[in-house]
């Protein structure tokens, strides 16, 4: 009996997935539990396993296409089995985001308004002709009959970032379209020579003289970030508390630890994570979240650490950070950040934080406010550590100062509660020996 392959729920926040790559092609034998495809979720690229035995009879969602949870994306069955009734259940699919045509026109000498006939011809040349999903690998020319290159937005962006001349490539997508895997192969074979960026652009002239532009499909993670920010700033009543912290002793402690064992590579951010976790256990009202009809208080300090990745932001979680040493936190943060950037995190590694930290100090940002990641009750924004003149014992001295701002959910945390937490956080960070007493 044929097996339906539906878009699975691979992360707690996932609402739709995008096919990054099919690991099997139509006609290939498939065994239960065998990797079938790679799915781009809102947070990571994960393997989808086959839930039946047989032959991959039909692929309904091509590489680069997205589908909501539970939608039929493929059919596994016996070679001679009638699957017409299953195929009839599949909804009509729009052209995939990865494989949408993006014309890359030749250089335009000027921006003079085109004549009406030219506009019509350009519109006709840009209209993509219907093409079947191509799961094969026969290379085809990357130029259409009109002489324009056809390249997916994602492939164009990757080529621009890597300095790859698109004219040197042959597209393996439908109609000779250059797609993501063509860029990946060029990078792996080291055949691409540095070239001036060649961004896909749509050349239009309006009566207002608007700029030329290019459209790229939003990635799954960018869609989720946009959605969650709307659900955070709107419903969650934020308020903000800022304090300035003297960091000389914390910096000295870090240098001393790294001098003893350079392999530890303790960072200031690792110290901040440890101190925040310690302070959270002393102020359980901050280590909490609002749950509509009740407030949830957490027994452990699971600290989320914001990591910038290509498509946006992800927050890996250091579990029980209050119980871990600085060396354990440092090693764990490095590993989580590395896997976050390569989109290899598991859902349990980036969900369920009780408190988050976002540090932009390494980018030279002195002070900023961060948006709470629901359902957490607070997030700490950490700025740069700078040498500043300050008054100590009626004398002006130079100290390493750092400003932090805590964004608080007022449904959970009151002003005095947040202020007391920051007092404890500041006291420990200015006197890190508190961590061992």
C-alpha positions in Angstrom: 0.0 0.0 0.0 1.3 3.4 -0.9 2.7 5.7 1.8 1.9 9.4 1.9 5.0 11.6 2.6 3.8 14.8 4.3 5.6 17.9 5.5 6.6 16.9 9.0 6.9 19.1 12.1 10.6 19.2 12.8 10.7 22.0 15.3 8.2 23.4 17.9 7.8 26.7 16.1 7.7 25.3 12.6 4.6 26.1 10.5 5.9 25.3 7.1 9.1 23.8 5.6 11.1 24.3 2.5 12.7 21.4 0.6 16.4 22.2 0.6 17.4 18.9 -1.2 15.9 15.6 -2.1 18.2 12.8 -1.2 16.3 10.4 -3.4 15.0 10.8 -6.9 11.8 9.4 -8.4 12.3 5.7 -9.0 14.8 5.2 -6.2 14.2 2.4 -3.7 13.4 3.7 -0.2 13.6 1.9 3.1 11.8 3.0 6.3 14.0 5.3 8.5 16.2 6.2 5.5 16.9 9.9 5.0 14.6 11.1 2.2 15.1 14.8 2.0 16.7 17.8 3.8 14.1 20.3 5.1 14.8 24.0 5.9 12.8 24.8 9.0 12.5 28.2 10.7 15.7 27.4 12.7 17.8 24.7 11.0 18.2 22.3 8.1 17.1 18.9 9.2 16.7 15.4 7.6 13.3 13.9 7.0 13.2 10.2 7.2 11.0 7.8 5.1 8.1 6.3 7.0 7.5 3.4 4.6 9.2 1.0 2.3 9.0 0.9 -1.5 10.0 3.2 -4.4 9.8 6.9 -4.4 7.0 7.1 -7.0 6.3 10.9 -7.1 7.9 14.1 -5.8 5.2 16.8 -5.5 7.3 19.6 -3.9 10.5 20.4 -5.7 13.7 21.7 -4.2 13.3 25.3 -3.0 9.5 25.0 -2.7 7.7 25.4 0.7 4.7 23.6 2.0 2.7 23.9 5.2 2.7 21.2 7.9 0.8 18.1 6.9 0.7 18.8 3.1 1.4 15.9 0.8 4.9 16.4 -0.7 5.7 12.9 -2.1 4.4 9.4 -2.5 6.2 6.1 -1.8 4.7 2.9 -3.2 5.3 -0.3 -5.2 6.6 0.2 -8.7 3.4 -0.9 -10.4 1.0 0.5 -7.8 -1.8 2.8 -8.8 -1.2 6.1 -7.0 -3.6 8.3 -9.0 -6.1 8.7 -6.2 -3.3 10.0 -3.9 -2.0 12.4 -6.5 -5.4 13.8 -6.9 -5.3 14.9 -3.3 -2.3 17.1 -3.9 -3.1 20.8 -4.1 -1.8 22.8 -7.1 1.6 24.2 -6.3 2.9 27.7 -7.0 6.3 28.0 -8.7 9.0 27.4 -6.0 10.7 30.2 -4.3 14.1 28.7 -5.0 13.4 28.1 -8.7 11.5 31.3 -9.5 13.1 33.0 -12.5 15.1 36.1 -11.9 16.3 37.7 -15.1 19.8 39.0 -15.0 19.8 41.6 -17.8 23.0 42.8 -19.5 24.4 46.1 -18.4 22.1 49.0 -19.2 23.9 52.1 -20.5 21.3 54.5 -19.2 18.0 54.7 -17.4 16.0 56.4 -20.1 12.3 55.5 -19.9 11.6 52.6 -22.3 9.1 53.0 -25.1 5.6 51.4 -24.6 6.5 48.6 -27.1 9.8 48.0 -25.2 7.9 47.7 -21.9 5.6 45.2 -23.3 8.4 43.1 -24.8 10.3 43.2 -21.5 7.2 42.1 -19.6 6.7 39.3 -22.0 10.4 38.2 -21.7 10.1 38.2 -17.9 7.0 36.0 -17.8 8.2 32.5 -16.9 6.9 29.7 -19.0 5.4 26.7 -17.1 8.1 24.0 -16.4 7.8 20.7 -14.7 9.9 20.0 -11.5 13.3 18.8 -12.7 14.9 16.3 -10.2 17.5 15.2 -12.7 21.1 16.4 -13.0 21.5 17.0 -16.8 23.4 20.3 -17.1 21.9 22.9 -19.4 22.9 26.2 -20.7 22.3 29.1 -18.3 21.0 31.4 -21.0 17.5 31.5 -22.2 16.6 32.1 -25.9 16.6 35.8 -25.3 20.2 35.8 -24.1 19.3 36.5 -20.5 20.6 34.4 -17.7 18.0 32.7 -15.5 19.1 32.4 -11.9 17.2 31.7 -8.7 17.4 34.6 -6.1 19.2 32.4 -3.6 21.8 31.3 -6.1 22.3 34.9 -7.2 22.9 36.0 -3.6 25.3 33.1 -2.9 27.2 33.9 -6.1 27.5 37.6 -5.3 28.8 36.8 -1.8 31.4 34.4 -3.1 32.5 36.5 -6.0 31.4 33.9 -8.6 30.8 35.1 -12.2 27.4 33.6 -13.1 28.3 33.7 -16.8 30.9 31.0 -16.1 28.3 28.5 -14.9 25.9 26.0 -16.5 22.6 25.8 -14.8 21.2 22.4 -13.8 17.7 23.6 -13.1 14.7 23.6 -15.4 15.4 25.6 -18.6 19.0 26.0 -17.7 18.2 27.9 -14.5 21.2 28.4 -12.2 20.2 27.2 -8.7 21.7 26.7 -5.3 23.4 23.4 -6.0 25.3 24.9 -9.0 26.8 27.5 -6.7 27.7 24.9 -4.1 29.4 22.7 -6.7 31.4 25.7 -8.0 32.5 26.5 -4.5 33.5 22.9 -3.7 35.5 22.6 -6.9 37.2 25.9 -6.3 36.6 26.9 -9.9 35.2 30.3 -9.3 37.6 33.2 -9.6 36.9 36.4 -7.7 34.7 38.7 -9.7 32.7 41.8 -9.2 29.4 41.1 -7.6 26.6 40.5 -10.2 23.4 41.0 -8.3 20.1 40.1 -10.1 18.1 43.2 -10.6 14.9 44.3 -12.0 15.4 47.4 -14.1 12.4 49.6 -13.9 11.9 53.3 -14.5 9.0 55.1 -12.9 7.9 58.7 -13.2 9.3 59.2 -9.8 12.8 58.0 -10.8 12.7 55.1 -8.2 15.8 52.9 -7.8 16.2 49.6 -9.6 15.6 46.8 -7.1 15.8 43.0 -6.6 13.4 40.7 -4.8 14.5 37.6 -2.9 12.2 35.2 -1.2 12.2 35.4 2.6 13.9 32.5 4.2 11.9 30.4 6.7 13.8 31.8 9.7 13.3 35.4 8.5 9.5 34.7 8.3 9.4 33.4 11.8 11.5 36.3 13.2 9.1 38.7 11.6 6.1 36.9 13.0 7.5 36.6 16.5 8.6 40.2 16.7 5.1 41.3 16.0 3.7 38.9 18.6 6.3 40.2 21.1 6.3 44.0 20.9 2.5 44.2 20.5 1.1 42.0 23.2 4.0 42.0 25.6 4.2 45.2 27.6 8.0 46.0 27.6 9.8 48.3 30.0 13.6 48.9 30.1 16.2 49.2 32.9 19.8 50.3 32.2 22.8 50.2 34.4 26.6 50.7 34.0 29.0 48.2 35.3 32.7 48.4 36.2 34.4 45.5 34.4 38.0 45.7 35.5 37.9 42.8 37.9 35.9 40.6 35.6 38.3 41.3 32.8 41.3 40.6 35.1 39.8 37.3 36.2 39.2 36.3 32.6 42.8 37.1 31.6 44.1 35.1 34.6 42.0 32.0 33.8 43.1 32.1 30.1 46.8 32.6 31.2 46.6 29.4 33.2 45.1 27.4 30.3 44.8 29.2 26.9 42.8 26.3 25.6 39.8 27.3 27.8 39.3 30.5 25.7 37.0 32.1 28.3 35.2 35.2 26.9 33.6 38.1 28.7 30.3 36.9 27.4 30.9 33.5 29.1 31.4 35.4 32.4 28.2 37.4 31.8 26.2 34.2 31.1 27.5 32.6 34.4 26.8 35.7 36.4 23.3 36.2 34.9 22.4 32.6 35.7 23.6 33.0 39.3 21.6 36.2 39.7 18.5 34.5 38.2 18.5 31.8 40.9 18.5 34.6 43.6 15.6 36.4 41.9 13.1 33.7 40.7 10.6 36.4 39.8 12.9 37.3 36.8 13.4 33.6 35.9 9.8 33.3 35.0 7.2 33.7 32.2 3.6 34.8 31.9 1.3 31.9 30.8 -2.1 33.7 30.3 -3.8 32.5 33.5 -0.7 31.8 35.7 3.0 32.8 36.1 5.5 30.0 35.6 8.7 30.0 37.8 11.6 28.0 36.5 13.9 26.0 38.8 16.9 26.1 36.5 18.6 29.0 34.7 18.5 28.0 31.0 20.1 30.9 29.4 19.6 31.6 25.7 22.6 33.2 23.9 21.7 35.2 20.7 23.8 34.2 17.7 23.8 36.0 14.4 23.5 33.7 11.4 23.2 34.3 7.7 19.4 34.6 7.6 18.8 36.3 10.9 19.1 35.3 14.6 18.9 32.2 16.6 19.2 31.7 20.3 21.0 28.4 21.4 20.3 27.6 25.1 22.9 26.8 27.8 21.0 24.5 30.0 21.5 24.8 33.8 24.0 27.6 33.3 24.0 28.3 37.0 25.4 24.8 37.7 28.2 24.9 35.1 31.7 26.2 35.4 33.0 28.9 33.1 35.0 26.4 31.1 31.9 24.3 30.5 29.9 27.3 29.5 32.7 28.5 27.1 33.0 25.2 25.4 29.3 24.7 25.1 28.7 28.2 23.7 31.4 27.8 21.1 30.0 24.5 20.0 26.4 25.7 19.9 27.3 28.9 18.0 29.3 26.9 15.4 26.4 24.5 14.8 23.9 27.4 14.8 25.8 29.0 11.9 25.8 25.8 10.0 22.1 25.2 10.7 22.7 21.9 12.5 21.0 22.7 15.8 18.4 20.3 17.2 15.1 21.9 18.3 15.8 21.1 21.9 19.0 23.1 21.7 17.3 26.4 20.7 14.0 26.3 22.5 12.9 26.6 26.1 15.2 29.3 27.5 14.1 30.9 30.7 16.1 34.1 30.1 18.2 35.4 27.1 21.3 37.5 26.5 22.1 39.5 23.4 25.6 40.9 23.2 26.5 43.5 20.5 29.5 44.8 22.3 31.9 43.0 19.8 30.3 45.2 17.1 31.2 48.4 19.0 27.6 49.1 20.1 27.6 51.0 23.4 24.0 50.5 24.4 20.8 49.1 22.9 17.5 47.5 23.8 16.5 44.0 22.8 13.0 42.5 22.1 11.8 39.8 24.5 11.6 36.4 23.0 8.2 35.1 24.2 7.3 33.4 26.5 10.5 34.5 28.4 10.0 37.3 30.9 13.2 39.2 30.1 16.2 39.7 27.9 19.5 41.4 28.7 21.2 43.6 26.0 24.9 43.9 26.6 27.0 46.8 25.1 30.7 47.3 24.5 33.3 47.5 27.3 35.1 50.8 27.0 37.7 52.7 29.1 36.1 55.7 30.6 36.9 58.3 33.3 34.9 57.8 36.5 35.0 59.2 40.0 36.3 56.8 42.7 37.0 58.1 46.2 36.8 61.7 45.0 39.4 61.1 42.3 39.0 60.7 38.5 40.3 57.3 37.4 40.0 55.2 34.2 37.9 52.1 34.4 36.5 49.6 31.9 32.8 50.3 31.9 30.0 48.4 30.2 26.3 49.3 29.9 23.5 46.7 30.0 19.8 47.2 29.4 17.2 44.6 30.5 13.9 44.4 28.7 11.2 43.2 31.0 7.7 41.8 30.5 5.7 44.0 32.9 3.1 41.2 33.3 5.7 39.2 35.2 8.4 41.6 36.4 7.8 44.9 38.2 10.2 47.8 38.1 11.6 47.2 41.6 12.0 43.5 40.9 14.0 44.1 37.7 16.1 46.7 39.5 17.0 44.3 42.3 18.1 41.7 39.8 20.3 44.1 38.0 21.8 45.2 41.4 22.8 41.6 42.1 24.0 41.1 38.5 26.2 44.2 38.8 27.5 43.3 42.3 28.7 39.8 41.2 30.2 41.1 37.9 32.1 43.9 39.6 33.2 41.4 42.3 33.5 38.0 40.5 34.8 36.3 43.6 31.1 36.0 44.6 31.0 33.2 42.1 33.1 31.0 44.4 31.7 31.9 47.8 
